[in-house]
Structure formats: structure tokens, C-alpha cells
Amino acid sequence: MDFCRRSIRASIEKYEPRLRNVVVNSVPNEDDPFHLRFEIRAQLVTEREVLPVSFYTTLDSAGQADVGR
């Protein structure tokens, strides 16, 4: 699970430079144990302000990701 969290964080930091202080936590998914769910919290840095953001991503058994709020 740590590998997935670190990989998600590294990808966000590499491909989305507007997000800072990225924190990725695993979230239990009792509905479907074959899907891994993660909560992502960060700060969105724009020219005018810094906004807190959070969203969820789910990884299925085929490695496909679904991102939502």
C-alpha cells in the first residue's frame, strides 16, 4: 500500500506543479476489496491564492484509476 501512496504522490508532484504539500492516504473500501481507494489532499497554488483541495482516486484490479471529489 505504501508503494501505491508514494507512486500517486510522485506522479502528482511531477505532472501537476500547481499542487503543493500533497498528502495521500489509503481509505478502506469495504464495498469492493479489489479496488484500492485513496484520499488526496493538497494546496492548489495559483497566481492569486492558495486553496486547499481534496479528492479521491480508486485503482481497480486492472490498474485503471478513477478520480472524483
Backbone as a ProteinNet text record, in pm:
[ID]
protein_1_A
[PRIMARY]
MDFCRRSIRASIEKYEPRLRNVVVNSVPNEDDPFHLRFEIRAQLVTEREVLPVSFYTTLDSAGQADVGR
[TERTIARY]
82.2	0	86.7	199	288.9	343.9	374.1	425	323.7	196.2	91	79.7	79.2	69.4	186.4	306.4	425.3	421.2	375.8	367.8	266.7	152	49.8	104	165.6	220.2	328.5	417.8	525.6	468.8	367	305.3	240.1	169	105.2	210.8	315.1	419.3	492.3	505.7	574.6	487.6	359.2	274.4	176.4	164.7	74	146.6	232.2	314.4	235	107.4	26.5	-12.5	-1.6	-36.2	88	77.2	187.9	141.6	237	208.2	109.3	136.2	47.4	55.6	-61.8	-72.8	-167.1	-122.3	-203.7	-224.8	-351.4	-386.3	-471.6	-448.6	-535.2	-664.2	-772.5	-905.4	-964.5	-1012.7	-1073.9	-1189.5	-1200.8	-1307.7	-1379.1	-1471.9	-1544	-1636.3	-1679.9	-1771	-1704.8	-1574.6	-1504.4	-1357.3	-1320.2	-1181.8	-1080.3	-1125.9	-1035.9	-1006.7	-1062.3	-1034.8	-967	-854.7	-784.8	-831.9	-861.5	-911.6	-817.1	-791	-700.5	-762.6	-739.1	-776.8	-651.3	-665.9	-553.6	-589.3	-502.7	-519.7	-395.4	-416	-304	-345.4	-251.3	-278.3	-262.4	-364.1	-360.2	-306.5	-190.7	-124.6	-149.9	-216.9	-240.6	-168.4	-177.7	-113.9	-173.9	-300	-370.1	-385	-391.4	-422.6	-375.8	-382.5	-353.1	-480.9	-531.1	-657.9	-638.1	-701.4	-696.2	-786.7	-740.1	-820	-811.8	-914	-911.5	-996.8	-954.2	-1029.6	-990.1	-1061.8	-1038.3	-999.3	-917.7	-889.6	-903.9	-955.4	-974.4	-897.8	-821.5	-749	-816	-850.2	-912.9	-806.7	-849.2	-755.2	-677	-723.9	-652.9	-557.4	-552.9	-463.4	-523.2	-650.4	-718	-753.6	-737.6	-766.3	-891.6	-968	-1086.6	-1070.7	-1079.1	-1061.9	-1195.1	-1228	-1352.6	-1339.4	-1441.1	-1441.5	-1507.2
-119.3	0	125.8	121	236.7	267.2	163.1	184.4	261.6	226.2	294.7	440.4	463.2	601.7	686	631.1	706.1	730.9	632.6	647.1	753.8	753.6	854.3	993.3	1006.9	1136.8	1182.8	1094.4	1129.5	1172	1103.1	1138.2	1275.2	1301.9	1433.2	1543.1	1521.8	1623.5	1646	1542.3	1555.4	1621.5	1581.2	1624.7	1736.4	1773.1	1881.5	1976.5	2063	2151.2	2254.5	2275	2371	2315.6	2183.5	2123.1	2111.2	2160.3	2155.8	2087.1	2042.6	1976	1860.7	1776.7	1665.3	1557	1515.7	1406.9	1302.9	1177.9	1068	966.6	938.3	840.9	730.5	608.6	498.7	503	468.3	470	330	271.6	138.5	138.6	32.8	19.4	-112.4	-112.6	-235	-282.8	-190.2	-227.8	-318.1	-297.1	-376	-388.3	-499.4	-514.4	-525.6	-540.8	-549.6	-412.9	-308.3	-171.6	-99.3	-34.2	44	188.3	248.1	385.9	473.9	594.1	686.9	825.5	893.6	1033.8	1116	1218.7	1306.4	1447	1503.5	1641.4	1719.6	1845.5	1928.8	2075.1	2160.4	2302.3	2334.9	2399.3	2444.1	2586.5	2604.4	2734.5	2801	2917.6	2996.2	3129.4	3212.1	3343.5	3430.5	3410.2	3496.6	3439.5	3306.3	3248.6	3104	3055.3	2915	2854.8	2751.3	2690.4	2545.1	2503.1	2361.4	2282.4	2166.8	2079.7	1937.4	1860.2	1718.5	1642.7	1522.6	1437.2	1292.5	1201.7	1058.5	996.7	895.3	814.9	668	590.9	447.7	373.5	274.3	189	52.7	5.7	-126.2	-233.8	-358.3	-470.4	-471.2	-396.9	-386.9	-267.9	-191.7	-76.2	53	50.3	170.4	260.5	391.5	487.2	566.6	596.6	682.1	790.7	916	1028.3	1100.5	1134.5	1205.6	1290	1364.2	1450.8	1385.5
0	0	0	74.5	77	-61.4	-138.6	-273.4	-357.5	-346.4	-422.9	-379.6	-250.1	-199.2	-247.7	-239.3	-283.4	-434.4	-509.6	-655.4	-695.9	-630.1	-658.8	-627.3	-511.5	-472	-570.4	-608.2	-701.7	-837.6	-884.6	-1012.5	-1007.1	-899	-883.4	-879.3	-801.1	-788.9	-921.4	-1002.5	-1130.7	-1236.9	-1245	-1355	-1321.5	-1194.9	-1157.6	-1062	-1117.1	-1033.1	-953.7	-987.5	-909.8	-773.5	-756.3	-627.7	-540.4	-417.7	-321.9	-194.4	-114.5	13.7	-5	-101.5	-136	-28.1	19.2	116.8	58.7	54.8	2	114.3	144	248.1	187.8	230.4	186.8	266.8	200.3	261.5	248.3	357.5	347.1	247.7	171.7	72.9	97.7	193.3	229	118.2	30.2	-78.1	-181.1	-203.5	-304.4	-266	-203.8	-158.7	-272.4	-396.9	-510.9	-573.7	-514.7	-556.2	-440.5	-469.8	-369	-379.6	-265.6	-265.4	-184.8	-237.6	-173	-166.6	-55.6	-41.2	-67.2	-148.8	-181	-134.8	-52.1	-5.4	-45.1	-83.9	-126.1	-121.6	-157.6	-174.2	-321.7	-377.4	-516.1	-516.2	-576.6	-577.1	-711.8	-707.9	-828.5	-813.6	-915.6	-908.6	-798.6	-767.9	-672.6	-533	-522.2	-392.2	-380.2	-259.2	-228.4	-171.6	-235.9	-196.2	-154.4	-45.8	-11.5	-106.3	-149.4	-235.7	-182.7	-210.4	-176.8	-277.9	-306.1	-396.3	-368.6	-431.5	-413.3	-546.3	-539.3	-657.5	-619.6	-711.9	-691.6	-799.8	-759.1	-853.4	-855.7	-976.6	-984.8	-1005.9	-1014.4	-1023.3	-1154.7	-1255.3	-1383.2	-1386	-1275.6	-1268.2	-1321.6	-1355.5	-1404.7	-1287	-1306.2	-1199.8	-1232.7	-1129.3	-1140.6	-1035.1	-1077.6	-986.5	-969.4	-844.8	-816.6	-692.7	-662.7	-544.8	-428.6
[MASK]
+++++++++++++++++++++++++++++++++++++++++++++++++++++++++++++++++++++

